[in-house]
Amino acid sequence: MTKQLLLIDGNSVAFRAFFALHSQLGKFTNKNGLHTTAIYGFNLMLDHILKEVHPDAALVAFDAGKTTFRTKMFDDYKGGRDKTPEELSEQMPYLKELIKAYGMHSYELPNYEADDIIGTLAKQGGEQGYLTTVVTGDRDLTQLASATTTVSVTHKGVTEVEHYTPEHVSEKLGITPSQIIDMKGLMGDTSDNYPGVSKVGEKTAIKLIKQFDSIENLYENLDELKPSKMKEHLIEDHDKAVLSKQLATINQEAPIEVNVDEIQYSGPQTDELIKFYQEMGFNSFLSKMGGAQTELDLSDPEIKKIKCDVLNKDNLEKVNTLKDNISFYLEMPDENYHTSTFAGFAIGDGSNWLVSRDVDLLNESPLKELLQSQTVGKNVFNAKAMQVGLNRLGIKLDKIDFDLLLVSYLLDTNDNSNDLGELAHQHDYFDVATDETVYGKGAKRAIPDDDDLFFDHIANKARAIYSLKEPLFKRLEENEQTDLYTDIELPLSSVLAHMEIEGVKVNIDSLKNMGSQLTERLSELEQTIYQEAGEEFNINSPKQLGKILFEEMKLPVIKKTKTGYSTAVDVLEKLRADAPIVDNILTYRQISKLQSTYIEGLLKVVHSDDQKIHTRYLQTLTQTGRLSSVDPNLQNIPIRLEEGRKIRHAFIPSHDNWEIFSSDYSQIELRVLAHVTGDHNLQEAFIEGQDIHASTARRIFKLEPDAEVDRNMRRQAKAVNFGIVYGISDYGLSQNIGISRKQAKQFIQTYFEEFPGVKKYIDDIVESAHKRGYVETLTHRRRYLPDINSKNFNQRSFAERTAMNTPIQGSAADIIKIAMIQMESALKKQGLKAKMLLQIHDELVFEAPEEEIPVLEKLVPKVMDSAVSLDVPLKVESAHGKTWYEAK
């Protein structure tokens, strides 16, 4: 069987993936803020091409830099290209990690382009009996097509390719692959910025090459051409034509230091690929790997053996042997500790370890008294989960001292895991296995029936918590983060536990009624769409919809896919003005998503016993310190569409004659920015109570101080305000507000001129990050930036942008956390019945008796305004009503 060689043009495919998917996926980032569009698209291409080609050898070639032997021949070679968007540049190092995880090799060669590497290896492969497939987005490589090489050119995305063989080139262009360089020599190339012959386009070039075979033969036989302007241009531009042919010619003798034998391909490295997908947040790719499970070795001889006693009702007096400073671990197998079963528990003091599967023992004396003691310190892993879990068993866990999960998170937000064993290993403690090792993963995950195995594992977990307390507390102190832990994160975990336990009541009938209304609305839209189309069809079928819009209604075709016409949102948005049916289709899709994701989705998670939703707040996920909400995500209920906002009608108080009360910080991140930068103009705008976006618009558009600002100018200024400190590029800003990159660049430049304190802050914080390797928030929340001094420009640039935004976003998150802690204390101190229910980014949601609403109207803003002292005032806006909707 003939061996297969796969060669991929890395830069070209990455560019194609980025620009093809950017408009569809928008700001597609992972949890760390890294843009991942190009990486995602490249992965799609790999999956697709590997199904077609089963390579024995594979390599992805990259350009080594802008300077090559071609730029020495022609200074302006590729000189007309826009600077690569930073959103793409930052992805390139991670793209190479993906390639490595796929088990492939990547290579670049100084002074040469990826084309030359591919051309040289394709020639070498042909000589060694390989059939070669080249994947690229650049048709220039079609010159390599031969009896042994097929050039697959991506178009309309990254998974649809056109296969160029010599026959296909001949059929499409009427010339041979080797004559493509002659064609390019005559017509030039605007993309690569070399000239060719004036006024000679592709058709004329092909006609001439068909007649004369090559540029050299053409010029030897110019007399055969009749006098014409074209002949004059050919004579005048002879040197340009010869040079352009040289520039277009791929070097198949490049001095590469790899050969086909060294790039053999054996398939993806499963563990590395899974880890990479997890880091990128590529859940769809992860799910496809669900079957890639391996048998796990449940024994680990490296773990120090632990002696533990099994508790039962007859030997509970053993609990009395435990001294102060105990470690406790309650095993809840499912992530959602509000509904998880209880598998067992372990408790101990460093010398004595007690275990049991019978969690009912926790309600027996003296165990319950110990857990509820306000004098005996407790060490745990995930304090909030422990509090919620024990509350379900009727126990109030008190006097938590050390939370291994929280402390580890504060020490380094980059490397955190909810697996206690994995997290312990990160801190060089190895006397505990990971849950994956003991319980398995995926569908095979299960608590073992073997008592010895299970008890050893949970006892080892409790021992790990105990053993790591002292060294990790010491590191907190060294980092000046002890106050952050004791005054903010640890008390916040209790506040969040109380909020989660309380839950928020949902009017099921209201949700169902909304569902019925949305169903009727969908039905009305269906009929309207059918009337506009002139026939009935499946609106949810892209193929049928494409046929209606582009064949029956003759709307302009903007994009095609492998299966037909594209009906993606970005395509339909461009067609809104062409036909009313498009607007109705977009509305239909939005309503349909509300129905399935939010109405039906919320109904599934309402607890039957109390008609409430009990979300989980993830306290140790984001690297900036912001909270996340899951099961369900209540921070993501849509509010842009009126039908979406109405979903909040279903969130109601738990009691009659109570109301929902909401308070929201106004523009908190910009106020933090004004404080940390000390910028006079920015601070003045907030101190004087100006509309900050209108104020910024007047400055960047050079208007008079009292000039009117229209909605579009304010919208653009708002995008600049929120984007500037996140290191937004001219490309990113141009995409956000629909202007040219040149205009966007001018906006950014003018902003820095008007707000010099912001520019100085950005320069200073980046310089500080380079020196220290991390940045901090106002409360010393620390984020390490491992790539800040990387020799790789793209990795370093991404780290620098992270350095700019983390102190701002993280400080804003700290402020609302402090406010939540102080708010719960204030409610208790005043003896109010009001309860804090939700935190939605910068908003706090309460429920309270109607008679307490006037008290909250004064108390909540007062507490939130004074959470921290800034150089500009914090502003809080409040509202209340019978539902969450009315409280906005």
N, C-alpha and C positions, 0 to 999 in steps of 0.2 A: 504494500500500500504506500502511495507517495506521501512523503512527509510534508507537513504544512508549516509555513512561517508566517506569523502575524506581525506586522509593523504598523504602529499607530503614530500619527502626527500629533503629539501631545498639545502643543500650543494651539494649533488650528482647531482641534476638537473641543478644547477647553473654551476657546472664544465662541465657537458655534453654540456650545451648551449654555454659556452664560447669556448671550444675547438672545438666543431662541427662547429660553425659559424665564428670563428675567421679567418679561412683561406678564407672563402667566402666573409665576409664583410670587412676584413682588419681592418684598423684603424677607427672603427665605433664609433664616439664620438658625444656628443651634443655640443651646441654652447659654453659651458664653458670648453670644453676639456675633460669632463668625458667620459671614455670608457663605452659603453653601450651595448656591444655585449651580455653579459650574461643576462642582464635585458631584452633585446629584445627577446632573445631565450626563457627565462622563461615565458614571456608574450605569446609567441606563444604556449607554452605548456599549459598554463592556458586556453587560448581560446579553444584549441583542447579538453582538458580533460573535460572541463565544458559542452561541447556539448554532450559528451558521458555520463558523470555522472552529475546528477542534485542533488547535495548534500544538505542534511538537516543540516549537520555539517561538518566543514572543518578546517584543521590546517596544517601549514607548519612547520616542525621541523628542527632545526639547531643544529649542533655541538656547544657546549659551549666553546671548546678550545681543545688544544692538549692533556692535561692531563686528563685521565679518570681512572676508576677502572681497565681497561684493561692494561694501561701503568704501573700500580702498580704491575700487575701480570707478565708483560713481558716488560722490559725496551725498547726494540727495536720495540714494536708494532707500525706499520705504520712509522717506522724510515727510511725506504729507499725512501720515497717520496720526490720529488723535492719541494722546497719552492713554495708556491702558487704565481703565477705571480701577481705583484702589479696591473697590468691592470685588473685583476679579483677581487683582494681584495678590491679595491676602490669602486667596484660596490655593495658590499654586503649591506651596510646601505640603499642604494637606492632601492635595491631589496626588503627589508622589507617594505619600503614606498609603493612600488607597491602592495605588498600583502595586506597591510592595506587598500589601495584605492580599492582593489578588494573586500573588506568587509570580508577578512579572518583573522584568528588569526595566529600568529607565536609564537614559544616557543622554549626555549633551557634550558637545565638543567645541572648545573655544575657537573662534574665528570661522566657524561653519554654522549652517542652519540645520534644523531638523530634517529638511528635505534631503540634504547631502548625506546625512547618516542613513536615512531610509534608502536612498538610491544606492549607496555603497553596499548595504546589507542585502538589498533585493538582488543585486548583481551577484553577490557572493552566494546567496541562497540558490539562485538559479544554477550556478556552476556546481553546487553540491547536491543537486537533485531535488530541491524543495520547490513546492508550489507556494508562491507568496501572495498574501492579501495585504494591501496597504489601505489603511483607513485614514481619511483626511477630510477636511472641509475646504481644501484648496485644490481647484482644478488644475493648477500648474503641475501637480504630480502625475496627471494622466499621461505625461510624456514617458512615464516608466512602464506603461502597459506593454506586456509582451506575452509570448507563449507561456511563460512561467509566472507572470505577475499580473494580478488583477488589482486595479485601483478603485476602491469603493469610496465614493464621495458623498458625504452627508449633505442632506438638504431638507429644508422644512423641519428643523429639529435635529436630533442626533441619532434617532433610530431608523429613519428612512434614508436609505442609501441608493445611489445609482452606481452600478458596477461597470467600470470602463475596462473592456478588453480591446485588443487591436481591432476586432470586428466592430465593436460598439463605437469606437472612436471614428472609424471609417464611415460607419452608417450615419453618425451624428454630424461629423464635420467634413467628411469627404477627403480627409488626409490621414496619414499614418501617425502614430504616437510620436515618432522621432521628428516629425515635421511641426509639431506643436511649438517647438522653440523658434522655428522660423516664422510661424504665424505671430508669435508674441514679439519677435524682433521687429516685425513690420508695424504691428498695431500698438505696441507698447503695453503698459499696464498701469492704470491709474492707482490701483491698490498698492502696488510695490513702488510706484512713483518713478518708473523709467519711461523715456519718451516715445520711442518708436519713430515712425515717419508721420509727419504732419498730414492730417486729413485722411489717414488710412485706418479704416475700422476693420472689424473682424471679417465681414463678408469680402471686402476687397483683398484683405490679406490672404484669406483662404483661396480666393480666385487666382491670385498671383502664384501662390505656392503650388496649386494644382497644375498651373501652366509651366512653372519653372523648377519645381521640386525643392529648391532651397534658395536662401537669400544670396548665397555666393553665385549660384547659377543665374539668378535673376539679374544681378549686377553685371555679370559677364555678357548677358544678352539683352541689355537695356535697349539696344537699337531696334529690337523686335517690337517695342512698344511705340504706338503712335504718339506724336507730340500732344501733350496734355498737361494740365495743372498737376495731375498725379505724378507724371513722369518728372516734372520739375521738382516736386517735393522729394521724390526718390533720390534724385541726383544731389539735392541740397542736404538731405538727411542721411547720406550714406553711412557716415561714422556713427550716427545715433542708432541706425538699424543694426549694425554689426555689434555695437556695445550692448544693445538691448537683448540681442540673441545670447550673448555671453552671460548677461545677468539672469536670463531666463533658464539657462542650462543648469540642470542639477548635476553636481559633481559626483560621479559614481566611483571615484578613486580617492575619497576623503581618507585622511590618515587616522581612522578610528582604531581604538585599542580594544575593541570587542569583536568577537566573531560568532557565527551562528552556533557553534558548539557550546559557547559560554552562556547562551541565553535560553537554554532549554526550559520548557514550561511543564510543571507538574500539577497545576491547579491552585485554587485559592487556599490561603492559610486560614482555616476556619476560625480559630480562636482570635487571631489578629483582626480578621474581618468583622467578627461580632463586636469586638471591643471598639473598633473604628466606627461602626454603625451606631453604637451606643453613644459615643462621643459626639457624633454628628447629629444625632437625633433622627436617624433614618429608620423609623419604625416599620415602614413598608418593606424595606429590604431585610430587616431583622426577622419579620414574620415569615418571609420566604425561606429563611434558614431554619425554621422551627424543627425540621426533621434532622438537622445536623447535630444530633445529640450523641454523646459518647458515654460508655459505661464509666462509672466513677469508682475510684478506690476509696472505700470508706475508712480505711485504717491509715493512721499517720504515726509512725514510730517516733517521729521527732517531738511529738507533744508530750510534755511532762505529765506523768500519770497523776490523777487527782483522786483522793479518797473522799467519798461522800456517803451520807446516810440517807436512806429512803424514809421519808416521813409517812406516818399514818395516824389514825385517831388514837392509837394506843401508845405512841411515843412522842407526843407533841411537847413533852417536857424538855426535849432536846433543844427546843427553841430558846429556852432560858439560858443555855450555855453561850449564846451569842452575845458578844460585847458591843460596845458602841462602834459606829462607823461600819455599817453593814452594806453589803452589795445585794441587790435584788434584781431578778430577771424573770419576767413572765413571758412565756413563749406563746405568741399568737401567730399561727402559720400564714394567715392571709395579710396582705398589705393593709386592707381596710380594717383597722382595729375596732371600728364601731360595730362590725358584723362578724368578725373572725371568731372561729372556735378558739378554745383554750387548750393547749396541748400539755402544759405543765409549768412548773416554776422551780427556780433555784434561789437559795438565800444563804449567805454566809458572811464571816467576818475576817477572812484571811487564813484562819486555822481550821474552822469548822464549816463544812458545806452540807446543806440539807436540800434534798430534791424530792419531787413528787409529781405524778401525773394528775392527782386529785386536787383541782383548784378549789373545791369546796372547803378544803382545810384552811384556806386563807381567811375564812370567816370564823374560824375557831380561835379560842383563846389558847395561848398567848400571841399567836401569829398576828391576829387583827390588831391587837393593842400595839404591837411592835411597829407595824406598818403605819398606823395612825398616830404614833407617838410624835409629839412636837419637840422632843428633846434628843431623840436618837437620830443621827444623820443617816441618810440613805444615798447610796451610789447606784445609778441606773444607766441604762442605754435607752435614749429617747424618752425623756421624762413625760412628755405630753401623751405618748401612747400608753405608758404605764398608768398614768392618772386616769385616762379614759377607760382603759381595760379594767382596772380595779374598781372604778366607779360602777361599771356594769355588774360587778360582783358585790356591790354594796359597801365598798371600802374606800375611804378617803385617804389617799397617800399623802403624807405630810413630811416636812423637814427634808426635802431633797437637797442634797449638798453638791453632788458631782453627777453630771450628765455627760457620759463619754461622747455621745454623738454630737452634742452641742459644742463642747470644748474642742473636739477635733475639727469641727466645721470652722470655728473661729480661728484656729491656728493656721489653717490653710483651706480656703474655699475651693481650691482647684481639685483636691483629691479627697472626695468624701464618698462614702458608701453607706447604704442602709444595712449592709451585711456586717455584723459585728466582727466576725473573724477577718474579713478582708480589711476593714478599717484598722483593726489591731495590728495587722501585718504592716500597714503603712507606717505604724509607729514602732516598728522593730520588735513587736511582741508576737511570738509565734506559738505560744502554748494554748492555742485554740484554733480549730479548723473553721473553714468558711461553711455557711449553711449549704452552699452548692455541693460541697464535698460530702456532707453528711446526709442532706435531704434530697440531693439530685436537683435537676432543673427542668423547666418546661412541664410537659405532661407527666413526666416521671417523678416530679417533686412530691415528696410525702414524708410525714413524720415516721421514723422507723419504729417497728413493733418491738425491736430488741431493746429492752430496758437499759442494759449496760451501755449500749451505744448512745441512746438518747440522753440518759442521765449524765454520762460523762460530758457530753457536748454542752448541755445547758449549765452544768456546774463549771465547765471551763469558761463559758461566757461570763458567768458571775465573777469568777476569779480574774478574768482579763480586765473587767471593769475595776475591780479592787486594785489590781497591780498597776494599772495605768493612771490612777488618780494622781498620785504624787508627782510623777515626772511631767504630766501634761499641765497640772496646775502651776508647776514651776516655769514651764515655757510660757504660759499665759502671763505670768508676772513679768518675765523678761521682755515680753512684747508690749507691756503696759496695757494689757487687755483684761485684767482681772475685773475692773469696774464694768466693762462692757458685758462680761459674763454675769456677774452677780447683780448688777443694777438693771440690766436690760434683757438679755436673752433668757436667763433662767426664770425670772419672774414672768416674762412674756409667755413662756411655755405653759405656765399655770393659767394665765389669762386666756390663752387660746384653747386650752383644755376645757375651761368653763364655757367658752363660747360654743365649742363643738358639742359638748354635752347638752347644752341648752337647745341648740339647733334653732331653725327658723321655721315657723309654721307655714304651711302651704294650703291654700284653698283648692282642694282637688276639683271641686265642681267648677270653679272659675277656670282652672287650666283646661278641663274638658270642654267647657263652653268656648274657650278661645280656640281649642282644637277644632270644634265644630264650625266656628266662624271662619277659620282658616281653610277648612275643607270646602265651605261654600265659596269663599273667595277664590280658591283654586279652580273650582268648577266654573265660576263666572269667567275667570281668565281663560280657561280652556276653550269655552264657547266663543269668546271674543277672538282668540287666536285662530280657531277653526274658521270663523267667518272671514277674518282677514286673509287667511291662507286659501280659502275657497274649498277646503276639504279637511277631513279629520285625519290625524296622524298621531304618532307617539311623540309627544313633546320632549320626553326624556331621552329619546333616541337621537344621538348626534347625527347618525346617518340619515334618518328620515327628516330631521330638521334641516340638515344641510341641503337635501334635495329640494325641500319646499322653498327655502330662502334663495338659493343660488341657481336652481334650475327652473323652478316654476315662477318665482317672483323676480328672477333676473337681477338680484342684488349683486353688487360688485364683490368678486371673490378676493378676499384679503390674504387668506392662508389656507393651504391644503395639507392634509395629513396622509399617512399611509393608507387609511381606510376611506378617505374622502375629503369632504370640506371640514375645516375647523370651525366649530361653533363655541369656542372658548370665550370667556367673559371679555377678554381684551379685544377679541374680534368683534363681538356684538356691540361693545361700547362704541366702536368706530362707526357702526352702522345705525346708531340710534336715530340720527337725523334723516336717514334715508327711507324709513318705513315705521309706522306706529307699532307694527307687529313685534319689532325687536325690543322695544321698551316693555311691552307686555310679557315677552318671553323672559327678560331679565327679572321682572317683578315676580313672575311665576316661580322662577328658580329660588329667589330669596324667600318667598312664602313657603315653598316646599321644604327648604332647609330649616326654617323656623319650626315647621310642623314636626319634622322627624327628629331633629337634634335637640330642640329645646322643649317643645310641648311633650312629645312622647318620651324624650330622654329624662326630663324632670319627673314625670309621673312614675318612671321605673325606680327612682331612688328615694321616693317618699316612704318613710318608715311607717308601717301599718299600725304600730302601737300608739304613736303620738301624732301622726299626720305631719311630721316635720322632716326637713332635710338636714342631715348632719354632715356637713362638708368636712374635709380634712385640710388643714393648713400645713403646707410643707415649709418648715422653718429652716431647713439646712440644704436647700436646693440651689438657689441662685447665688452667684458670686458677688452680687452687689448687696445682698442682705434683704432684698424684697421678699415678701411672702408670696407663695403660690397656693392655689386652691384646686383640689381634686375631689372626685367622687361626691358630687359633681363640681365642675369648675364654675363657681358662682361669680368669679371675677370676669367672666367672659360672656355674660348675658348681653346680647346685642342691644344697642340703644340708638343706632343711627336710623333704623327704619322704625316708623311709628308702631307697626305691628310687633316689632321686637321689644320696644319700650313697654308695650302693654303687658308683656309677660310678667313684669313687676307687679301688676295688679294682683297676681295670685299669691304674693308674699304678704302675709297679714300678721297682726299681733296674736299672741297665744290666748288672750282673754278678751272678753267683751269690755267695752268702754276703755280700751287701751288704744294707743296709736303707735305707728312707726315714726321714728325720729331719725333724721339723717344730717350729718355734718361733713363737709368736704373742704379740704385744703385747696385754696385757689393758687394755681401756678407755683406750687411749692418748689419744684426743681429750679425754676428761673430765679426764685427768691434766694434759694441756697447759692446759686451761681453768683448773684449780686453780692452776697455776703462773703463768699470765699475769694472772689476776685477783687473786691473792694473797688470795683469800677464806679466812678462818680456818676456817670450818666445813667447807668443801669440802676444804681441805688436811688438816685434822685427820682426816677420814674415811679418806683414803688413807694417811696416815702411820700410823694405828692399824690399817690392814688391814681396815677394815669393808667389808661389802657396800654399795657406794655407792648402789645403787638402793633397798635396804631402808632405809638411813640417810636418804635423801631422802624416802622414803615416810613415815617417822616424823615428819619435820619438816612436810611439807605436809598430813598428816592430823592433826597436833597430838597425836601419841602419846607415851607415856613412852619414854625412851631404850632401855629393855630390852623394850619391848612386842613381841609377835609381829606380823609383817607377812604377810598372806596373799598368795597368788600374784597376785590381781587388783590389789591395792594396789601391789605391787612393779612389776607390768606398767605401771600408769599412771604411777608415779614414773619408770620408765625412759623412757617417752615424753616426759615433761617434761624429764628430764635431757638427752636427746639433741636435743630440739626447741628448748629455750630459747635457746641461743646462735645458732640459725639464724633467730631472729626469728619463731618460729612464732606464728601468730595464735590467738585463742581459737577461731575457726572451724576452723583446721587441726588444733588439738589435739583439739577435740571430735570431728572426723571420725576421727582416728587411734585414739582410745580409747573411742569410743562413749558420750560424755557430752554434756550440754547445753553450749551456748556460755557460759551463765552460770557453770556449774561450772568449765569450762575457764578462764574469765577469773579465777575465784577461785584456782585452782591456780597460775596464773602469778603472780598478785599475792602469794600466800603464799610461793612460791619466792623471789621477790626480797626479801621480808622476812627470810627465813631465810638467804639467801646474798647479803647486801648488796654484797659485793665483786664479784659477777658483774654486778649491776645497775650499779655504778659503772664497771666495765670497758666494758660496752655503751655507756653514755653517753659515756665518754671516747673510745672508739675511733671512734664516730660523729662526735663533735666534731672529732677529729683528721682524719678523712677529709674532712670539709667544708673544713677549712683547707688540707690538703695535696693533696687530690684522689686519694689512693691509700692503701692499707694495706700492711703488711709482715708477714712471718712472723719467727720468731726469727733466721733466717739472712739477713734482708733480701730475701727473695723478695718482689717487689713486684707488686701488682695495682692497676691504675688503674681509677677509677670515674668515667667521664665524665658520668654522670647524677647524681652526688652533690649537686650544687648546682642541679639542674634546677628550673625554675619549675613543672614538672609534678609534682604531688604523688605520683602513682603511680610515675613513673620514679625520683623521689628516694627514695621509701620502699623500693623494691626495691634501690637502690644502698646504702642504709643497712643493710639486712639482709645484703647481701653483705659489707659492711665488718665486720659482727659475726663472721661465720663463717669468712671467708677466713684470718685469722691463726691460727685454731685448726686447721682442716683442713689448711692449708698447712704449719704447723709440724709436725704429726703426720707428714705426707708427707716433710718434710725429715729427720725423725729416722730413719725406716726407711731412707731413702736413705743417710744417714751410716753406719747400721749395716751396710748391704750392702757399702759400700766397705771399712769396717774388717774386716768378716767375711772378705772375699776375701783381704785382706792377712794376716789372722791364720791362715787355712788354709795359705797359702804359707809364712809364717814358721815354722809348726810342721811343715812338710813332710808335711801330711796328704794323703791321696788323696781325701778328701771333696770334693764339688762342690756349689755352690749351683745349684739348678735353676729355682726359681720364686719369684716374689713375688706373693702373693695379698693385696692390700690391706695388712693389718698382720701378715701371716704370711710367713715364709721357709721354703722347702722345700729340703732337701738330700738327697743320696744319699751313703752312706759304707760302707766295709767294716765288718762286725760288730764287729771289734776296736777300731774308732775311735769307736763309739757312746758309750762312757763318757767319752771325751775331749770329744766334742761336747756331752754333757749338762752339762758344766761350762763349756766354752768359749763356746758360742753365747749362753746367757743372760748371761754376763759381758760379752761384747762388746755385745750389744743393750742391756743395762741401762745401760751407760756411754757410749752413743752421744752423749748430751748430758747435762748436769747440770741437773736441775730441782729445784724446791723440794719436790717430792713424789717418792717412788720410782717408777721404771718397773718394771712387773711383766711377766715373760715366762713363758709356760707352754709346756712342750715334751713331745713324745711321739715314739715311733718304732715301726716295724714293717716287715713284709715288703711292705706296700703303703702308698700314701698314705692309704687308709681307716684302716688300723691305726695310722697316725701322728697321728690326730686324737682 
